[in-house]
Amino acid sequence: MESLRVNSLNHILANLKQYTTCTFNLFFLQEKSQILGKQCVCHNGCCVQEYPCVSVVNLGPSNAGYNESEDIDERKENVRIAVAVGAKQLREVGVTSIDVDSCGDAEAAAEGTTLGLWSYDELKKKSSQKPKIAVNLLDSSELSMKGWQTGVIKGNGQNLARRLMETPANLMTPTKFAEVAKSVLKVATVTVRDKAWAEAQKMGSYLSVTQGTDEPPCFLEISYMTGRPEDKPVVLVGKGITFDSGGICLKPSSGMDKMRADMGGAACTLSTIYTLEQLGVPANVIGLIPLTENLINGKATKPGDVVVAMNGKSIQIDNTDAEGRLVLADALCYAHTLNPQAILDMATLTGAMMVALGSGAAGVYTSSNHIWSLLQKSGGVTGDRVWRMPLWNHYSRQVGDSQLADLNNIGKYGREGGCCTAAAFLREFVTTSEWAHIDIAGVMEAKDEVAYLPKGMAGIDVELFDVLTREISGQLGVQ
Ligand SMILES: [Zn+2]
C-alpha cells in the first residue's frame, strides 16, 4: 500500500526547499497560478522523500478570512476546497492511503476530504465502485486531532443525508427510512407513529397525502434530550416525501427521478441529530419527520378536494404537487405541543426557490431577527449560505383567498412568488415567533460547482443545522 500526502502549496514549499530533487512543477504553480484549487501531482518521491506521490494544491491568498460581500469564511472554505481537490486527485492516480495536511484548520480539512471522497455507488458492480481510501491527518498534535475528528464526524453526518437522498425510492420507503433512523441513532429515541396515531391527532392535511400511496405512512418523532432538563427543546421538522410524482397534478417525466430526494429535509433532520449524537453535544432537540410518498392510487387527492388540518383550518387542495406544505402543516401544529424553544423546518419545498436562488443559497423565511442572524452567521462559517426571503402578509393574502376553504394550497397567482406563498401557507400553522422555514430545494443537488461536493445529492445544511442547533441551545458559540 502506498502512503501518500496531500498538502497545501503555501505550507509544503517551506519543506520542499530542503529537497534538491524538487521539480519545476511546484514552483511553476506558485509563480504562475493563483487559482484556488489548482493542483499537480508529483510521483516517485520527487518532492518529499517519505511519500512516493504528493498532491500540491493552491490554497488561495494567505490572508483569506471572512468575506462580508460573499457572506462566507473563505479561510475555511478554501481549505475544504483545496484538500478535496488534492484527495480526489490522489485517488485518481490509484492511491489507497492519504495523509492530509491540516492547512491550518484540521476541521475544515477533514470536512473537505470526508465530503469530497464520498460517492454513492453501492448499487454498482464492485469493479465500477470508487476505491475506499484510508485518510489520516499528517499533524498529530492534540488540538489538530480534535478538530480533525470533529470534521470527520460532520462530514459523515452530511454523507448520511446524501446517501438517504440518493437511495432510489423503491429502496427508501417511509418504512425503510424509519428503520435507518432506528439503526443509526444510539442515544436519541425514535418513535414511529402510524396512520391511526395521525388520525387521532386529526392530521387531515398530512393524511390527505398519505392516502394516495399503498406504502404505510410513518411519522417519526426523534428525541435527543441530553441538555439541561429545564431547557426547552429545539424542534426540527423535515419534509419526508420519499418520492414525489406530483399526484394527479403529475410532474413531467423528465427529471422526475430526482424526486427520490424530496425527503431532503427529513434526511437533514435525521443527520443533524445523528451528528449531534456522534459529537456528544449536550442539547435538547426533537426531530419531527412526516414520511409518505406522493403517488396516484384510486384514493389519491383530487384537485379541489378540501381537508382539515390539526389546527382546524380547512385547505382547498388545488395542486396535488404542492404536497410538501400539506405534510409540514400538521407537523408544525404538532411541534407546538412539545413546548419548543424554537421550531425550524427544512424542506425541498418549491421549484420556485430553485428558480429564485439556484444552488447558491437556501432561502430562509422567518419573522425572528434573532434566528435569522444565527442562521446567517452559521451559514457563513459552514459554507452552507442562506438568504432571507420575505414572509409578508402580501403573500398570506394570496393563499387565504380560497373559494371553498380557509386556505388554498397554492397562491392565487399560480407560480408567481411560489416559494413565498408556500412559506406564507406554512405560517398559517405556526403561532410561535421563534420559527424559521428553510427552503432547500435549490441546494438539494450539487452540480459540480463546489469541489468538496461532487455531482449528486448534496445533503446540504447538516453542518449548518448542527452549528445552529447548538447555538440556539446555548451550548457553544459558532466555531
Ligand atoms: Zn410536489
Residues whose N, C-alpha, C, O or C-beta is under 5 A from the ligand:
A	BS01	ZN	D244 G246 T320 D321 A322 E323
